[in-house]
């Protein structure tokens, strides 16, 4: 929106821009000073580029070390999972052997072969009779 009677803006805020003075051909000493300033700028830009390259190389090394570490942990996890599977199979085998050793037929066979025990004739064995009435126990 334009205001009637306002002057066109020539600068930023209140301060006006000064007109640029015309450049004169530089004296040889001024040209040399400009060359030195340009070479300093070139050195600054080269050092900035070298710092950027060093930072990128550092980030690459960090990335490679992390990915190598992750791969090594993956191999370690795989070997531990294989060990767990072996131990579970061994546990199942041992559980089976315990059940087999506790079976009555195995116990009787070992008692006869290793301990030289003989089975008792069932007609010779007498069991005691109950002398108390089961109704009184309640």
DAURPE-V91604 format. One record per run of one state. SS is the DSSP state (@ for helix, = for strand, . for the rest). FROM is the first residue (numbers start at 1). TO is the last residue. Records with the same first field share a line. If there is no record, write none. Layout:
# DAURPE-V91604
SS=FROM-TO ; FROM-TO
This chain:
# DAURPE-V91604
.=1-27 ; 103-103 ; 114-133 ; 138-138
@=28-102 ; 104-113 ; 134-137
